[in-house]
Structure formats: C-alpha cells, structure tokens
Amino acid sequence: MVTIDETKVAHTPLDDAQGLGLGVFLCGLGMQFLTHAGLITGQTAGIAVILSYVSGWSFGTVFFIINLPFYLLAYRRLGLEFTIKSLVSVTALSLIVDWLPLGFTIDTLHPALAAVAFGACVGIGLLAMFRHNGSLGGLGVVALLVQDRTGFKAGYVQLLSDAVIFGIAALLFPLSVVGWSVLGAVVLNLIITFNHRRDRYIAT
C-alpha cells in the first residue's frame, strides 16, 4: 500500500477557493432536495429549516442570522482564518439556496430519495469544506472543537445534537416527515464520521 506524507503540503488560496466553493455548492444542492420534499435536518441548518417553515422567511435569511453568534466562538477557539472562511461560506450558502430554484425545478421526488440525495450532497460538501479549514458555522463549529479537543468524532457529536432537534421536530411535524428526515441526517453524519480524519490529510 502506498502512503503519502501530507504533513508537508499546504493548501494554496486557489485550492481553498475551489474546495470551499464546491462544498458550498453541494450543500446548497442538497438543501434543494431536502426542502422540496418538505423534510428537515439537524444542526444549525435544521433549526433554520424549521424556523423558515414556521415563519415563512427564506431559509437563507434565517440560516445567516442564526450563525452570527457562533463566529465569536470560532474566532476564539479555531482562529481567524477558520472564522473568515466559515463566514464567507455561510453567506454564500445563504445566497445559493435562494438562487438555485431560479435555475431548475423538480417535478417528482420521493422523500426517501430526497433524504439520501440530501445526505450525500451535504456530507461530501462538508468534507470538502472541513479539508480546507472551513465550515458552515453553527453547531458544526462545536462538533469540530469537540473532535479536536477530545478525539470524539465530529459525526457522533452531530448525531447527538440531531437527536435533540428531531425530538423537538417530532412535536411539530408528521412522524413520516421526521422519519425520512432522520434517514438523511444518518447518511450525512455517517459520511463525515467515516471520512473526516485529520490524520489522513491537513486542512491549512
């Protein structure tokens, strides 16, 4: 088996731009599948989705506002670079999720396919962002902090927080919606759990 020592390789600004850009786009695409099927998700995005359904505000607007308090935590614990990249990424996603419906429409989408497509797109998108020292802020920042400080995987942290969010959602939405939504969250978090390994790459 061939091994590569990546500890001496740093990402260039162009590397970061394409990695974060691809990550944001995939996350935005995943959100289209999720919201078209009327599903929900966990993490900060899940809170934003629930509030957007209840309030009538766009997901992008709510998501941007909810993330604001987490930037201070990100700056204090993860540094200026991570915070700036996360701020740019969150802002870009907030715009993309509102713009993508202008470019395509979905006629038929089964909730099961919507859940899996959402989980796959957002899971891969977040991996791309993590590997370029960025995130979509919010509870994802907390999950990364826990993993870096304790070794407890970020995916498991997110699964635990998702359990709380879905428990609340079960009181507000039909159980069928919550059930399919849980499937999407499991796909997303398993992708992160099995693939987010700082000993296999660097994110600088």
SULSULDA-V425708 format. One record per pair of residues at least 6 apart in sequence whose C-alpha atoms are under 8 Angstrom apart, sorted by the first residue. I is the first residue (numbers start at 1). J is the second residue. D is the distance in whole Angstrom. If there is no record, write none. Layout:
<<I | J | D> <I | J | D>>
//
This chain:
<<6 | 200 | 8> <6 | 201 | 6> <6 | 202 | 7> <7 | 201 | 7> <7 | 202 | 7> <9 | 202 | 8> <10 | 202 | 7> <10 | 203 | 8> <10 | 204 | 6> <11 | 132 | 7> <11 | 203 | 7> <11 | 204 | 6> <15 | 132 | 8> <16 | 132 | 5> <19 | 128 | 6> <19 | 129 | 6> <19 | 131 | 8> <19 | 132 | 6> <20 | 89 | 7> <20 | 128 | 6> <20 | 129 | 5> <20 | 132 | 7> <20 | 134 | 7> <21 | 89 | 8> <22 | 125 | 7> <22 | 128 | 7> <23 | 122 | 8> <23 | 124 | 7> <23 | 125 | 4> <23 | 126 | 6> <23 | 127 | 7> <23 | 128 | 5> <23 | 129 | 5> <24 | 89 | 6> <24 | 92 | 7> <24 | 93 | 6> <24 | 125 | 6> <24 | 126 | 8> <24 | 129 | 8> <25 | 93 | 7> <25 | 96 | 7> <25 | 125 | 7> <26 | 121 | 5> <26 | 122 | 6> <26 | 124 | 7> <26 | 125 | 5> <27 | 93 | 7> <27 | 121 | 6> <27 | 122 | 4> <27 | 123 | 8> <27 | 125 | 5> <27 | 126 | 7> <28 | 93 | 6> <28 | 96 | 6> <28 | 97 | 5> <28 | 100 | 8> <28 | 122 | 8> <29 | 97 | 7> <29 | 100 | 8> <29 | 118 | 8> <29 | 121 | 7> <29 | 122 | 8> <30 | 117 | 6> <30 | 118 | 4> <30 | 119 | 7> <30 | 120 | 8> <30 | 121 | 5> <30 | 122 | 6> <31 | 97 | 7> <31 | 118 | 6> <31 | 122 | 8> <32 | 97 | 7> <32 | 100 | 8> <32 | 101 | 8> <32 | 118 | 8> <33 | 109 | 8> <33 | 114 | 5> <33 | 115 | 7> <33 | 117 | 7> <33 | 118 | 6> <34 | 40 | 7> <34 | 41 | 8> <34 | 114 | 6> <34 | 115 | 6> <34 | 118 | 6> <35 | 49 | 8> <36 | 106 | 8> <36 | 109 | 8> <37 | 109 | 7> <37 | 110 | 7> <37 | 111 | 6> <37 | 114 | 6> <38 | 177 | 7> <39 | 111 | 8> <39 | 115 | 8> <39 | 177 | 6> <39 | 178 | 7> <39 | 180 | 7> <39 | 181 | 5> <40 | 46 | 6> <40 | 49 | 6> <40 | 50 | 7> <40 | 177 | 8> <40 | 178 | 7> <40 | 181 | 5> <41 | 47 | 8> <41 | 49 | 7> <41 | 162 | 8> <41 | 166 | 8> <41 | 181 | 6> <41 | 182 | 7> <41 | 184 | 7> <41 | 185 | 6> <42 | 158 | 8> <42 | 161 | 7> <42 | 162 | 5> <42 | 163 | 8> <42 | 165 | 6> <42 | 166 | 7> <42 | 185 | 7> <43 | 138 | 7> <43 | 139 | 6> <43 | 140 | 7> <43 | 158 | 7> <43 | 161 | 7> <43 | 162 | 6> <43 | 165 | 8> <44 | 63 | 7> <44 | 66 | 7> <44 | 67 | 7> <44 | 137 | 8> <44 | 138 | 5> <44 | 139 | 6> <44 | 140 | 8> <45 | 63 | 6> <46 | 165 | 7> <47 | 165 | 7> <48 | 59 | 6> <48 | 62 | 5> <48 | 63 | 5> <48 | 66 | 7> <49 | 59 | 6> <49 | 63 | 8> <50 | 169 | 8> <51 | 57 | 8> <51 | 62 | 7> <52 | 58 | 6> <52 | 59 | 5> <52 | 62 | 7> <58 | 98 | 7> <59 | 94 | 7> <59 | 97 | 7> <59 | 98 | 8> <60 | 93 | 7> <60 | 94 | 4> <60 | 95 | 6> <60 | 96 | 8> <60 | 97 | 6> <60 | 98 | 6> <61 | 94 | 6> <63 | 90 | 8> <63 | 94 | 7> <64 | 90 | 6> <64 | 91 | 6> <64 | 94 | 6> <66 | 138 | 8> <67 | 90 | 8> <67 | 137 | 6> <67 | 138 | 5> <70 | 137 | 6> <70 | 138 | 5> <70 | 139 | 8> <70 | 141 | 8> <71 | 83 | 6> <71 | 87 | 7> <71 | 137 | 7> <71 | 138 | 8> <74 | 80 | 8> <74 | 82 | 7> <74 | 83 | 6> <74 | 137 | 8> <74 | 141 | 6> <75 | 82 | 7> <75 | 83 | 5> <77 | 145 | 8> <78 | 145 | 8> <81 | 133 | 8> <82 | 133 | 6> <82 | 134 | 5> <82 | 135 | 8> <83 | 134 | 8> <85 | 133 | 7> <85 | 134 | 5> <85 | 135 | 7> <86 | 134 | 5> <86 | 135 | 5> <86 | 136 | 6> <86 | 137 | 6> <87 | 136 | 8> <87 | 137 | 7> <89 | 134 | 8> <89 | 135 | 7> <89 | 136 | 6> <90 | 135 | 8> <90 | 136 | 5> <90 | 137 | 7> <111 | 180 | 6> <112 | 180 | 6> <112 | 183 | 8> <114 | 184 | 8> <115 | 180 | 6> <115 | 181 | 6> <115 | 183 | 6> <115 | 184 | 4> <115 | 185 | 8> <116 | 183 | 7> <116 | 184 | 5> <116 | 187 | 7> <117 | 184 | 8> <118 | 184 | 6> <118 | 188 | 8> <119 | 184 | 5> <119 | 185 | 6> <119 | 186 | 7> <119 | 187 | 5> <119 | 188 | 4> <119 | 189 | 8> <120 | 187 | 6> <120 | 188 | 6> <120 | 191 | 7> <122 | 188 | 7> <123 | 187 | 8> <123 | 188 | 5> <123 | 189 | 7> <123 | 191 | 6> <123 | 192 | 6> <124 | 191 | 7> <124 | 192 | 8> <126 | 135 | 7> <126 | 136 | 8> <126 | 192 | 8> <127 | 192 | 7> <127 | 195 | 8> <127 | 196 | 7> <129 | 135 | 6> <130 | 196 | 8> <130 | 203 | 7> <131 | 201 | 7> <131 | 202 | 7> <131 | 203 | 5> <131 | 204 | 8> <132 | 203 | 5> <132 | 204 | 6> <133 | 203 | 5> <133 | 204 | 6> <135 | 141 | 7> <139 | 158 | 8> <140 | 154 | 8> <140 | 158 | 7> <143 | 153 | 8> <143 | 154 | 5> <143 | 155 | 7> <143 | 157 | 6> <143 | 158 | 6> <144 | 154 | 6> <146 | 152 | 6> <146 | 153 | 8> <146 | 154 | 7> <146 | 157 | 8> <147 | 153 | 5> <147 | 154 | 5> <153 | 193 | 6> <154 | 192 | 8> <154 | 193 | 7> <155 | 189 | 5> <155 | 190 | 7> <155 | 192 | 6> <155 | 193 | 5> <156 | 189 | 7> <156 | 193 | 7> <158 | 189 | 7> <159 | 185 | 8> <159 | 186 | 8> <159 | 189 | 7> <162 | 185 | 8> <166 | 178 | 7> <166 | 182 | 8> <169 | 178 | 7> <170 | 178 | 6>>
//
